[in-house]
Amino acid sequence: MPAPFVPKSPKHSPMAMLRSMPSTATTSPRGPAPTGIDLAQLTTDDGVRGGVIYHPMSDATDGDPRVQVRALLEAESVGLLSTLSVHRDGYPYGSLTPFALSARGLPLLLLSELAAHTKGLRADSRACLFVGDRAAVEDPLAGARVSLLGRAAPVADADARARYLARHPRAETCFQLRDFALWELAVEEARLIAGFGSMRWLPF
């Protein structure tokens, strides 16, 4: 029987150690959104003057929100996947979904064809994966979180499978079932909230 989940102590959480610093964001014209994005190459543009950006553990990050997003995605392994429902046309449908990261730093999702969110993606590939800092259980609104908006598509890739199993070893049994397949979320824009007073869109 698996051991009960015990939240990490906030002082040991990589995202709980963020500190505030002045924003270094600059404005930039927005061109057409690309079909996919490498999260490691996110540009910064919060559209809000005088905002507060929280700096991760190392000074080497220079308050770069790209590093904050990457740190959160590497620290967590489960998110809330929202798709458009086919059962209730036009309604968002959310469910907890484990994820890993592809070689491009994009979320990898192992989905069953029987699942409601998979049926939604088959009809409309638009999706949002919300990931929050689970160490902030005592004060969730003070914790870092990010919403990744994009389009999901199946991916048949040995490297993607290896990356997913490295984070979720028990998923090996799912891979042996024919109705499970890996999907990659090609992120088009992200909404990062790094704590109170720190929020920005990351367009590219």
DATA-V532950 format. One record per run of one state. SS is the DSSP state (H for helix, E for strand, C for the rest). FROM is the first residue (numbers start at 1). TO is the last residue. Records with the same first field share a line. If there is no record, write none. Layout:
SS->FROM-TO + FROM-TO
This chain:
C->1-9 + 13-18 + 23-38 + 42-51 + 56-58 + 62-64 + 76-77 + 85-91 + 102-106 + 113-115 + 124-125 + 133-133 + 137-139 + 143-144 + 155-157 + 168-168 + 176-179 + 196-197 + 204-204
H->10-12 + 39-41 + 59-61 + 65-75 + 116-123 + 134-136 + 140-142 + 158-167 + 169-175
E->19-22 + 52-55 + 78-84 + 92-101 + 107-112 + 126-132 + 145-154 + 180-195 + 198-203
